[in-house]
Amino acid sequence: MSPNTVRKGTGKTAVALAAIVAAAFIIIGLVIYALTIPGVFESLVTILIYAIGIIAVIALVAFAIYSVSSVVVYATKGEITQTDGEYSIDDVESVENSSGDTRK
């Protein structure tokens, strides 16, 4: 170790990580216990099915709104085109000091 470095203890972090792991095991145990009670699993699955259905409906409504509004915005703004310029591929010049192929 160099003289300008200091080693700090990580005891607080280790205790916090141990507490998080213990809390995770307790939560997993409680969930497993709750799912063994008759009727709890079925009600959770029902709630999950309703939640997925509601999210799907919201996504479809948002997609429909975005689709209609994008057509309206496109129709309102129109297209912008440049009419007074003439460009040719022969007008393109190479960049000095570039890493690509250079024409000379």
C-alpha positions in Angstrom: 0.0 0.0 0.0 1.4 3.4 -0.8 1.9 6.0 1.9 -0.9 8.3 0.7 -3.6 5.7 0.9 -5.7 4.7 3.8 -7.7 1.5 4.4 -11.1 2.1 5.8 -13.3 -0.5 7.5 -16.3 -1.9 5.7 -18.0 -3.2 8.8 -21.1 -1.0 8.5 -21.6 -2.0 4.9 -21.2 -5.7 5.8 -23.8 -5.4 8.5 -26.2 -3.6 6.1 -25.7 -6.3 3.4 -26.4 -9.0 6.0 -29.6 -7.1 7.1 -30.7 -6.9 3.5 -30.1 -10.6 2.9 -31.9 -11.5 6.1 -34.9 -9.3 5.1 -35.0 -10.9 1.7 -35.1 -14.4 3.3 -37.9 -13.3 5.7 -39.9 -11.8 2.8 -39.5 -14.9 0.7 -40.5 -17.1 3.6 -43.6 -14.9 4.3 -44.6 -15.1 0.6 -44.2 -18.8 0.5 -46.3 -19.1 3.7 -49.0 -16.8 2.3 -49.2 -18.8 -0.9 -49.9 -22.0 1.0 -53.0 -20.5 2.5 -56.0 -21.7 0.4 -57.4 -19.0 -1.9 -54.5 -16.6 -1.7 -52.6 -17.8 -4.8 -55.8 -17.7 -6.9 -56.6 -14.2 -5.8 -53.1 -13.0 -6.6 -53.3 -14.6 -10.0 -56.6 -12.9 -10.6 -55.2 -9.5 -9.6 -52.2 -10.1 -11.9 -54.4 -10.9 -14.8 -56.5 -7.8 -14.3 -53.3 -5.7 -14.0 -51.8 -7.0 -17.2 -55.1 -6.5 -19.0 -55.4 -2.9 -17.8 -51.8 -2.2 -18.8 -52.4 -3.6 -22.3 -55.5 -1.5 -22.7 -53.7 1.6 -21.6 -50.8 0.8 -24.1 -53.3 0.3 -26.9 -55.1 3.6 -26.2 -51.8 5.5 -26.0 -50.7 3.9 -29.3 -54.0 4.9 -31.0 -53.7 8.5 -29.7 -50.1 8.8 -30.8 -50.9 7.4 -34.2 -53.8 9.8 -34.8 -51.9 12.8 -33.5 -48.8 12.0 -35.6 -50.9 12.0 -38.8 -52.5 15.4 -37.7 -49.1 16.9 -37.0 -47.7 15.6 -40.3 -50.6 17.0 -42.2 -50.4 20.4 -40.4 -46.7 20.9 -40.8 -46.3 19.5 -44.3 -42.9 18.8 -45.8 -39.9 21.2 -46.2 -37.9 20.7 -49.4 -35.1 22.7 -50.9 -35.7 23.8 -54.4 -32.8 26.1 -55.3 -29.8 23.9 -54.8 -28.1 21.6 -57.2 -25.8 18.9 -55.7 -23.7 16.2 -57.3 -21.6 13.5 -55.8 -18.6 15.0 -57.7 -18.9 18.1 -55.4 -18.0 16.1 -52.3 -14.4 16.6 -51.2 -12.3 14.5 -48.9 -11.5 15.7 -45.4 -7.8 16.3 -44.7 -6.2 14.0 -42.1 -9.1 11.6 -42.0 -8.7 7.9 -41.4 -10.9 6.9 -44.4 -9.9 6.5 -48.0 -8.7 9.8 -49.5 -8.8 10.9 -53.1 -6.0 13.1 -54.4 
